[in-house]
Every structure is written in C-alpha cells, then in structure tokens.
Amino acid sequence: MDKRVDETAIGEENVRLWSLHPCYLDGKGLVALWREALLALAVLEGRTRGYTRHPQLQRFREHPRPVAAIRAYLAAVHAEAARRGYAFDAARLGPPADAAPIPVATGQLALEWRHLQAKLAVRSPQVLERWRGVAEPRCHPLFRVRPGPVASWERAGGG
C-alpha cells in the first residue's frame, strides 16, 4: 500500500518531536512527526529562520553532532512509515548518520505517553485501544531511558 503525503506543510495541530517510539502514533501523528522533524533538520542546518527557538530542539542542539542526531531521528521515523506503507521521501534525510544516543528521563516519557493517549482518545480511539495494555512505552531508537523528571524544555505541563 502506497500512502503518498504532502511532506511540506506543517499542519495546525500542535505536533512535537516525540521521545516515544513512532510505532505508537496514528497515521496523522506519524505524518505530522515527519514534517516537524524535517523542519527541525532545516533549522539545525541553518536553512530556515523560523522555528529556531522551539524548545524541543534543545536536546538536539546539545548533542555533539546535532544534524547527525536529527537525521538519525528522522531515519527511525522513516522506517516506521515505510513499515506502514507510507511513501515518505528518504532523499530528504540527507546522508546516513550515526549518532550517539540522547538520554530521555522516565518522567518525560510518562508525560508524553499521557499526552499522546489524550490525543488518540479524541483523534484515533482504535489506535488508543491497541496500546491500552502498555504501561511503559518504548522510546524512539535515538533515545536511551534513564530515571528522572520531565525535561526542563517541556511546555506541555510538568516541565
């Protein structure tokens, strides 16, 4: 199944660079994540003036190789999209990049999991139902879980 999407427009929905594994997102959320991460790549490469102060870019900026980190992030999103039959343009990722993992705190993951569940309850109840039994969700492959609170850059509450 080939699901073509417009990868250029950022929707009105407030999207984020999830620390959660992209497998938990519904289709709309996965497309939004791809768009948001492509914009983050443009910011980190200095190709755009907008979005430069987005708080979720902090952890990528603090990485020793910020562009490699966002490319590695995008590669995992692309892999999930391909698994589902979406036709995201892999050429937009740029050269393959290995990046050291980024730590993510258990408190941050828990906050994001609650945030995603609330979004899915409204937008995709069937997807929410699929994940109902998950108590501790997996993180995005770029991240490594460690104990700790919600990130200081978080604006969805608790940070």
Backbone as JSON Lines, residues from 0, in Angstrom:
{"i":0,"aa":"M","n":[0.85,-1.17,0.0],"ca":[0.0,0.0,0.0],"c":[0.9,1.23,0.0]}
{"i":1,"aa":"D","n":[0.68,2.11,-0.95],"ca":[1.49,3.32,-1.09],"c":[0.66,4.51,-0.62]}
{"i":2,"aa":"K","n":[1.04,5.09,0.5],"ca":[0.31,6.22,1.06],"c":[1.12,7.48,0.81]}
{"i":3,"aa":"R","n":[0.79,8.22,-0.21],"ca":[1.51,9.45,-0.54],"c":[1.01,10.56,0.37]}
{"i":4,"aa":"V","n":[1.94,11.39,0.81],"ca":[1.58,12.5,1.69],"c":[2.27,13.77,1.24]}
{"i":5,"aa":"D","n":[1.66,14.89,1.57],"ca":[2.31,16.18,1.35],"c":[3.25,16.39,2.53]}
{"i":6,"aa":"E","n":[4.55,16.3,2.28],"ca":[5.53,16.38,3.35],"c":[5.98,17.81,3.65]}
{"i":7,"aa":"T","n":[5.44,18.78,2.96],"ca":[5.96,20.13,3.09],"c":[5.19,21.0,4.06]}
{"i":8,"aa":"A","n":[3.91,20.79,4.22],"ca":[3.1,21.7,5.02],"c":[3.06,21.25,6.47]}
{"i":9,"aa":"I","n":[3.24,22.18,7.38],"ca":[3.07,21.9,8.79],"c":[1.62,22.21,9.13]}
{"i":10,"aa":"G","n":[0.94,21.25,9.68],"ca":[-0.48,21.42,9.98],"c":[-0.72,22.33,11.16]}
{"i":11,"aa":"E","n":[-1.98,22.6,11.4],"ca":[-2.36,23.47,12.51],"c":[-2.18,22.78,13.84]}
{"i":12,"aa":"E","n":[-2.22,21.46,13.83],"ca":[-2.12,20.71,15.07],"c":[-0.77,20.94,15.73]}
{"i":13,"aa":"N","n":[-0.77,21.03,17.03],"ca":[0.47,21.2,17.77],"c":[1.2,19.86,17.8]}
{"i":14,"aa":"V","n":[2.22,19.73,16.98],"ca":[2.98,18.49,16.93],"c":[4.28,18.64,17.7]}
{"i":15,"aa":"R","n":[4.97,17.53,17.89],"ca":[6.18,17.55,18.69],"c":[7.17,16.54,18.17]}
{"i":16,"aa":"L","n":[8.39,16.66,18.64],"ca":[9.42,15.68,18.36],"c":[9.36,14.66,19.5]}
{"i":17,"aa":"W","n":[8.55,13.65,19.31],"ca":[8.25,12.68,20.35],"c":[9.51,11.93,20.8]}
{"i":18,"aa":"S","n":[9.6,11.68,22.09],"ca":[10.6,10.77,22.63],"c":[10.11,9.34,22.55]}
{"i":19,"aa":"L","n":[8.82,9.18,22.41],"ca":[8.2,7.86,22.28],"c":[8.55,7.24,20.94]}
{"i":20,"aa":"H","n":[8.5,5.92,20.89],"ca":[8.72,5.23,19.62],"c":[7.6,5.61,18.66]}
{"i":21,"aa":"P","n":[7.92,5.87,17.39],"ca":[6.88,6.28,16.44],"c":[5.82,5.22,16.17]}
{"i":22,"aa":"C","n":[6.03,3.99,16.59],"ca":[5.03,2.94,16.37],"c":[3.72,3.26,17.07]}
{"i":23,"aa":"Y","n":[3.75,4.06,18.12],"ca":[2.54,4.36,18.89],"c":[1.65,5.42,18.22]}
{"i":24,"aa":"L","n":[2.17,6.13,17.25],"ca":[1.42,7.22,16.62],"c":[0.41,6.7,15.63]}
{"i":25,"aa":"D","n":[-0.71,7.39,15.52],"ca":[-1.65,7.1,14.45],"c":[-1.1,7.71,13.17]}
{"i":26,"aa":"G","n":[-1.78,7.48,12.05],"ca":[-1.28,7.97,10.77],"c":[-1.09,9.47,10.74]}
{"i":27,"aa":"K","n":[-2.05,10.2,11.26],"ca":[-1.94,11.65,11.27],"c":[-0.75,12.11,12.11]}
{"i":28,"aa":"G","n":[-0.55,11.47,13.23],"ca":[0.57,11.82,14.1],"c":[1.91,11.49,13.47]}
{"i":29,"aa":"L","n":[1.97,10.37,12.74],"ca":[3.22,9.99,12.09],"c":[3.59,10.97,10.99]}
{"i":30,"aa":"V","n":[2.61,11.37,10.19],"ca":[2.86,12.37,9.14],"c":[3.29,13.69,9.76]}
{"i":31,"aa":"A","n":[2.63,14.1,10.83],"ca":[2.98,15.35,11.5],"c":[4.39,15.28,12.07]}
{"i":32,"aa":"L","n":[4.77,14.15,12.63],"ca":[6.12,13.99,13.18],"c":[7.16,14.09,12.08]}
{"i":33,"aa":"W","n":[6.91,13.48,10.94],"ca":[7.84,13.56,9.81],"c":[8.04,15.02,9.4]}
{"i":34,"aa":"R","n":[6.95,15.75,9.27],"ca":[7.04,17.16,8.87],"c":[7.79,17.99,9.9]}
{"i":35,"aa":"E","n":[7.46,17.78,11.15],"ca":[8.11,18.54,12.23],"c":[9.6,18.25,12.27]}
{"i":36,"aa":"A","n":[9.98,16.98,12.13],"ca":[11.39,16.62,12.18],"c":[12.15,17.13,10.95]}
{"i":37,"aa":"L","n":[11.5,17.17,9.78],"ca":[12.14,17.76,8.6],"c":[12.39,19.25,8.82]}
{"i":38,"aa":"L","n":[11.45,19.91,9.45],"ca":[11.64,21.33,9.76],"c":[12.77,21.5,10.77]}
{"i":39,"aa":"A","n":[12.84,20.61,11.74],"ca":[13.93,20.66,12.72],"c":[15.28,20.47,12.02]}
{"i":40,"aa":"L","n":[15.33,19.58,11.05],"ca":[16.56,19.39,10.27],"c":[16.96,20.68,9.56]}
{"i":41,"aa":"A","n":[15.98,21.34,8.95],"ca":[16.26,22.61,8.25],"c":[16.79,23.65,9.23]}
{"i":42,"aa":"V","n":[16.23,23.71,10.42],"ca":[16.69,24.66,11.44],"c":[18.13,24.35,11.83]}
{"i":43,"aa":"L","n":[18.4,23.09,12.13],"ca":[19.74,22.71,12.6],"c":[20.79,22.85,11.51]}
{"i":44,"aa":"E","n":[20.38,22.79,10.26],"ca":[21.3,23.01,9.15],"c":[21.41,24.49,8.77]}
{"i":45,"aa":"G","n":[20.63,25.35,9.44],"ca":[20.66,26.78,9.16],"c":[19.97,27.18,7.87]}
{"i":46,"aa":"R","n":[19.0,26.38,7.43],"ca":[18.31,26.66,6.17],"c":[16.99,27.39,6.34]}
{"i":47,"aa":"T","n":[16.64,27.77,7.54],"ca":[15.39,28.5,7.77],"c":[15.55,29.43,8.95]}
{"i":48,"aa":"R","n":[14.77,30.5,8.95],"ca":[14.82,31.46,10.06],"c":[13.75,31.17,11.1]}
{"i":49,"aa":"G","n":[12.68,30.52,10.68],"ca":[11.59,30.23,11.6],"c":[11.91,29.04,12.48]}
{"i":50,"aa":"Y","n":[11.16,28.91,13.55],"ca":[11.18,27.71,14.38],"c":[12.46,27.56,15.19]}
{"i":51,"aa":"T","n":[13.36,28.51,15.11],"ca":[14.69,28.36,15.71],"c":[14.67,28.3,17.23]}
{"i":52,"aa":"R","n":[13.61,28.8,17.84],"ca":[13.55,28.8,19.31],"c":[12.64,27.72,19.87]}
{"i":53,"aa":"H","n":[12.25,26.78,19.04],"ca":[11.38,25.7,19.51],"c":[12.08,24.96,20.65]}
{"i":54,"aa":"P","n":[11.44,24.84,21.81],"ca":[12.12,24.28,22.98],"c":[12.56,22.82,22.79]}
{"i":55,"aa":"Q","n":[11.87,22.06,21.97],"ca":[12.25,20.66,21.81],"c":[13.52,20.47,21.0]}
{"i":56,"aa":"L","n":[14.02,21.54,20.37],"ca":[15.29,21.45,19.66],"c":[16.48,21.46,20.62]}
{"i":57,"aa":"Q","n":[16.23,21.83,21.87],"ca":[17.33,21.96,22.84],"c":[18.14,20.67,22.93]}
{"i":58,"aa":"R","n":[17.48,19.54,23.06],"ca":[18.24,18.29,23.24],"c":[19.03,17.9,22.0]}
{"i":59,"aa":"F","n":[18.58,18.34,20.82],"ca":[19.35,18.09,19.6],"c":[20.54,19.05,19.53]}
{"i":60,"aa":"R","n":[20.32,20.3,19.91],"ca":[21.41,21.28,19.91],"c":[22.51,20.91,20.89]}
{"i":61,"aa":"E","n":[22.13,20.27,21.98],"ca":[23.12,19.88,23.0],"c":[23.9,18.63,22.59]}
{"i":62,"aa":"H","n":[23.44,17.93,21.58],"ca":[24.12,16.73,21.09],"c":[25.45,17.14,20.46]}
{"i":63,"aa":"P","n":[26.5,16.33,20.57],"ca":[27.78,16.69,19.94],"c":[27.68,16.85,18.42]}
{"i":64,"aa":"R","n":[26.73,16.17,17.79],"ca":[26.53,16.27,16.35],"c":[25.03,16.47,16.08]}
{"i":65,"aa":"P","n":[24.53,17.7,16.25],"ca":[23.09,17.95,16.16],"c":[22.44,17.5,14.85]}
{"i":66,"aa":"V","n":[23.09,17.77,13.73],"ca":[22.49,17.4,12.44],"c":[22.46,15.89,12.3]}
{"i":67,"aa":"A","n":[23.51,15.21,12.71],"ca":[23.52,13.75,12.67],"c":[22.41,13.19,13.56]}
{"i":68,"aa":"A","n":[22.2,13.81,14.72],"ca":[21.17,13.34,15.64],"c":[19.77,13.47,15.04]}
{"i":69,"aa":"I","n":[19.47,14.6,14.42],"ca":[18.13,14.76,13.84],"c":[17.97,13.86,12.62]}
{"i":70,"aa":"R","n":[19.04,13.63,11.88],"ca":[18.95,12.69,10.75],"c":[18.7,11.27,11.23]}
{"i":71,"aa":"A","n":[19.36,10.87,12.31],"ca":[19.12,9.55,12.89],"c":[17.68,9.46,13.4]}
{"i":72,"aa":"Y","n":[17.19,10.53,13.99],"ca":[15.8,10.6,14.45],"c":[14.86,10.39,13.27]}
{"i":73,"aa":"L","n":[15.09,11.14,12.21],"ca":[14.26,11.04,11.0],"c":[14.33,9.65,10.38]}
{"i":74,"aa":"A","n":[15.49,9.03,10.39],"ca":[15.63,7.69,9.8],"c":[14.71,6.68,10.48]}
{"i":75,"aa":"A","n":[14.58,6.78,11.8],"ca":[13.69,5.87,12.52],"c":[12.22,6.17,12.22]}
{"i":76,"aa":"V","n":[11.88,7.44,12.06],"ca":[10.51,7.81,11.68],"c":[10.22,7.28,10.28]}
{"i":77,"aa":"H","n":[11.19,7.45,9.38],"ca":[11.04,6.95,8.01],"c":[10.85,5.43,8.01]}
{"i":78,"aa":"A","n":[11.62,4.71,8.82],"ca":[11.5,3.25,8.89],"c":[10.11,2.84,9.34]}
{"i":79,"aa":"E","n":[9.56,3.53,10.33],"ca":[8.2,3.22,10.79],"c":[7.18,3.51,9.71]}
{"i":80,"aa":"A","n":[7.35,4.63,9.02],"ca":[6.43,4.99,7.94],"c":[6.49,3.94,6.82]}
{"i":81,"aa":"A","n":[7.68,3.51,6.46],"ca":[7.84,2.5,5.41],"c":[7.18,1.19,5.84]}
{"i":82,"aa":"R","n":[7.34,0.83,7.1],"ca":[6.72,-0.39,7.61],"c":[5.2,-0.36,7.43]}
{"i":83,"aa":"R","n":[4.63,0.85,7.53],"ca":[3.18,1.01,7.4],"c":[2.73,1.26,5.96]}
{"i":84,"aa":"G","n":[3.66,1.37,5.03],"ca":[3.29,1.59,3.63],"c":[3.22,3.03,3.2]}
{"i":85,"aa":"Y","n":[3.73,3.94,4.01],"ca":[3.77,5.35,3.63],"c":[4.94,5.6,2.7]}
{"i":86,"aa":"A","n":[4.79,6.54,1.78],"ca":[5.83,6.86,0.81],"c":[6.52,8.17,1.17]}
{"i":87,"aa":"F","n":[7.19,8.2,2.32],"ca":[7.95,9.38,2.7],"c":[9.23,9.39,1.87]}
{"i":88,"aa":"D","n":[9.66,10.55,1.48],"ca":[10.82,10.71,0.61],"c":[12.12,10.58,1.4]}
{"i":89,"aa":"A","n":[12.78,9.43,1.29],"ca":[14.02,9.17,2.04],"c":[15.14,10.11,1.61]}
{"i":90,"aa":"A","n":[15.08,10.65,0.4],"ca":[16.12,11.57,-0.06],"c":[16.18,12.83,0.8]}
{"i":91,"aa":"R","n":[15.1,13.15,1.47],"ca":[15.05,14.36,2.31],"c":[15.87,14.2,3.59]}
{"i":92,"aa":"L","n":[16.27,12.97,3.91],"ca":[17.05,12.72,5.12],"c":[18.49,13.19,5.0]}
{"i":93,"aa":"G","n":[19.0,13.28,3.79],"ca":[20.4,13.6,3.61],"c":[21.23,12.34,3.81]}
{"i":94,"aa":"P","n":[22.54,12.51,3.94],"ca":[23.41,11.34,4.1],"c":[23.08,10.57,5.38]}
{"i":95,"aa":"P","n":[23.25,9.24,5.34],"ca":[23.01,8.46,6.57],"c":[23.89,8.97,7.7]}
{"i":96,"aa":"A","n":[23.34,8.94,8.88],"ca":[24.09,9.47,10.03],"c":[23.94,8.56,11.24]}
{"i":97,"aa":"D","n":[25.07,8.23,11.83],"ca":[25.06,7.56,13.12],"c":[25.19,8.65,14.17]}
{"i":98,"aa":"A","n":[24.48,8.49,15.24],"ca":[24.55,9.49,16.3],"c":[24.51,8.79,17.65]}
{"i":99,"aa":"A","n":[25.27,9.32,18.57],"ca":[25.23,8.81,19.94],"c":[23.82,8.99,20.49]}
{"i":100,"aa":"P","n":[23.38,8.06,21.32],"ca":[22.04,8.18,21.9],"c":[21.89,9.44,22.75]}
{"i":101,"aa":"I","n":[20.66,9.89,22.85],"ca":[20.31,11.04,23.68],"c":[19.53,10.51,24.88]}
{"i":102,"aa":"P","n":[19.89,10.91,26.08],"ca":[19.13,10.44,27.24],"c":[17.74,11.07,27.3]}
{"i":103,"aa":"V","n":[16.78,10.27,27.74],"ca":[15.43,10.77,27.99],"c":[14.99,10.2,29.34]}
{"i":104,"aa":"A","n":[14.42,11.06,30.16],"ca":[14.04,10.67,31.51],"c":[12.69,9.95,31.54]}
{"i":105,"aa":"T","n":[12.55,9.08,32.5],"ca":[11.3,8.34,32.66],"c":[10.12,9.29,32.85]}
{"i":106,"aa":"G","n":[10.35,10.4,33.55],"ca":[9.28,11.38,33.74],"c":[8.84,12.01,32.43]}
{"i":107,"aa":"Q","n":[9.79,12.27,31.54],"ca":[9.47,12.83,30.23],"c":[8.66,11.84,29.4]}
{"i":108,"aa":"L","n":[9.09,10.59,29.4],"ca":[8.35,9.57,28.65],"c":[6.93,9.4,29.18]}
{"i":109,"aa":"A","n":[6.79,9.4,30.5],"ca":[5.46,9.25,31.1],"c":[4.56,10.42,30.72]}
{"i":110,"aa":"L","n":[5.09,11.64,30.75],"ca":[4.3,12.8,30.36],"c":[3.87,12.69,28.9]}
{"i":111,"aa":"E","n":[4.81,12.34,28.02],"ca":[4.49,12.21,26.6],"c":[3.47,11.1,26.35]}
{"i":112,"aa":"W","n":[3.58,10.0,27.1],"ca":[2.64,8.9,26.93],"c":[1.22,9.36,27.3]}
{"i":113,"aa":"R","n":[1.08,10.08,28.38],"ca":[-0.23,10.62,28.76],"c":[-0.73,11.6,27.7]}
{"i":114,"aa":"H","n":[0.15,12.44,27.21],"ca":[-0.19,13.44,26.19],"c":[-0.66,12.75,24.91]}
{"i":115,"aa":"L","n":[0.06,11.73,24.48],"ca":[-0.33,11.0,23.27],"c":[-1.66,10.27,23.49]}
{"i":116,"aa":"Q","n":[-1.84,9.65,24.63],"ca":[-3.1,8.96,24.9],"c":[-4.28,9.92,24.83]}
{"i":117,"aa":"A","n":[-4.12,11.12,25.34],"ca":[-5.2,12.12,25.26],"c":[-5.5,12.49,23.82]}
{"i":118,"aa":"K","n":[-4.46,12.66,23.01],"ca":[-4.66,12.97,21.59],"c":[-5.36,11.81,20.88]}
{"i":119,"aa":"L","n":[-4.91,10.6,21.14],"ca":[-5.51,9.44,20.48],"c":[-6.95,9.2,20.92]}
{"i":120,"aa":"A","n":[-7.28,9.52,22.15],"ca":[-8.65,9.35,22.63],"c":[-9.63,10.16,21.79]}
{"i":121,"aa":"V","n":[-9.2,11.32,21.33],"ca":[-10.04,12.19,20.52],"c":[-9.95,11.84,19.04]}
{"i":122,"aa":"R","n":[-8.74,11.62,18.57],"ca":[-8.47,11.51,17.14],"c":[-8.53,10.08,16.6]}
{"i":123,"aa":"S","n":[-8.07,9.12,17.38],"ca":[-7.96,7.74,16.9],"c":[-8.19,6.74,18.03]}
{"i":124,"aa":"P","n":[-9.43,6.63,18.5],"ca":[-9.7,5.72,19.63],"c":[-9.27,4.28,19.37]}
{"i":125,"aa":"Q","n":[-9.34,3.83,18.11],"ca":[-8.94,2.46,17.8],"c":[-7.44,2.26,18.01]}
{"i":126,"aa":"V","n":[-6.63,3.28,17.73],"ca":[-5.19,3.19,17.97],"c":[-4.93,3.21,19.48]}
{"i":127,"aa":"L","n":[-5.64,4.05,20.19],"ca":[-5.51,4.09,21.65],"c":[-5.82,2.71,22.24]}
{"i":128,"aa":"E","n":[-6.85,2.08,21.75],"ca":[-7.25,0.75,22.24],"c":[-6.14,-0.27,22.01]}
{"i":129,"aa":"R","n":[-5.48,-0.19,20.86],"ca":[-4.39,-1.11,20.53],"c":[-3.28,-1.05,21.58]}
{"i":130,"aa":"W","n":[-3.04,0.13,22.16],"ca":[-1.95,0.31,23.1],"c":[-2.41,0.35,24.56]}
{"i":131,"aa":"R","n":[-3.66,0.03,24.82],"ca":[-4.22,0.15,26.16],"c":[-3.4,-0.58,27.23]}
{"i":132,"aa":"G","n":[-2.85,-1.74,26.94],"ca":[-2.12,-2.51,27.94],"c":[-0.68,-2.1,28.15]}
{"i":133,"aa":"V","n":[-0.2,-1.1,27.44],"ca":[1.19,-0.68,27.55],"c":[1.35,0.23,28.78]}
{"i":134,"aa":"A","n":[2.1,-0.25,29.75],"ca":[2.34,0.55,30.95],"c":[3.6,1.39,30.8]}
{"i":135,"aa":"E","n":[4.63,0.82,30.18],"ca":[5.89,1.52,29.97],"c":[6.21,1.48,28.48]}
{"i":136,"aa":"P","n":[5.88,2.54,27.77],"ca":[6.11,2.55,26.32],"c":[7.6,2.6,25.98]}
{"i":137,"aa":"R","n":[7.93,2.08,24.81],"ca":[9.3,2.15,24.32],"c":[9.6,3.57,23.87]}
{"i":138,"aa":"C","n":[10.88,3.92,23.91],"ca":[11.27,5.24,23.43],"c":[11.73,5.13,21.98]}
{"i":139,"aa":"H","n":[11.81,6.27,21.32],"ca":[12.36,6.37,19.97],"c":[13.77,5.76,20.01]}
{"i":140,"aa":"P","n":[14.2,5.07,18.93],"ca":[15.5,4.41,18.96],"c":[16.7,5.32,19.21]}
{"i":141,"aa":"L","n":[16.59,6.62,18.96],"ca":[17.7,7.53,19.22],"c":[17.91,7.77,20.72]}
{"i":142,"aa":"F","n":[16.88,7.56,21.5],"ca":[16.94,7.9,22.92],"c":[17.25,6.68,23.79]}
{"i":143,"aa":"R","n":[17.79,6.94,24.98],"ca":[18.04,5.92,25.99],"c":[17.41,6.4,27.28]}
{"i":144,"aa":"V","n":[16.59,5.54,27.86],"ca":[15.84,5.9,29.07],"c":[16.74,5.86,30.29]}
{"i":145,"aa":"R","n":[16.53,6.87,31.13],"ca":[17.21,6.95,32.43],"c":[16.19,7.49,33.43]}
{"i":146,"aa":"P","n":[16.38,7.22,34.7],"ca":[15.46,7.77,35.69],"c":[15.55,9.29,35.7]}
{"i":147,"aa":"G","n":[14.43,9.93,35.97],"ca":[14.46,11.38,36.09],"c":[13.11,12.02,35.82]}
{"i":148,"aa":"P","n":[13.05,13.33,36.0],"ca":[11.8,14.09,35.86],"c":[11.54,14.51,34.41]}
{"i":149,"aa":"V","n":[10.48,15.26,34.25],"ca":[10.14,15.87,32.96],"c":[11.26,16.84,32.57]}
{"i":150,"aa":"A","n":[11.56,16.91,31.3],"ca":[12.64,17.78,30.8],"c":[12.33,19.26,31.07]}
{"i":151,"aa":"S","n":[13.36,20.03,31.29],"ca":[13.19,21.46,31.56],"c":[12.62,22.21,30.36]}
{"i":152,"aa":"W","n":[12.83,21.71,29.14],"ca":[12.34,22.38,27.94],"c":[10.87,22.07,27.66]}
{"i":153,"aa":"E","n":[10.3,21.12,28.36],"ca":[8.93,20.67,28.08],"c":[7.92,21.77,28.38]}
{"i":154,"aa":"R","n":[7.0,21.99,27.46],"ca":[5.97,23.03,27.62],"c":[4.57,22.47,27.74]}
{"i":155,"aa":"A","n":[4.42,21.14,27.67],"ca":[3.1,20.52,27.74],"c":[2.64,20.3,29.17]}
{"i":156,"aa":"G","n":[3.32,20.88,30.11],"ca":[2.95,20.73,31.51],"c":[3.94,19.82,32.23]}
{"i":157,"aa":"G","n":[4.3,20.16,33.4],"ca":[5.2,19.33,34.19],"c":[6.66,19.67,34.04]}
{"i":158,"aa":"G","n":[7.02,20.61,33.12],"ca":[8.43,20.91,32.91],"c":[8.86,22.17,33.58]}
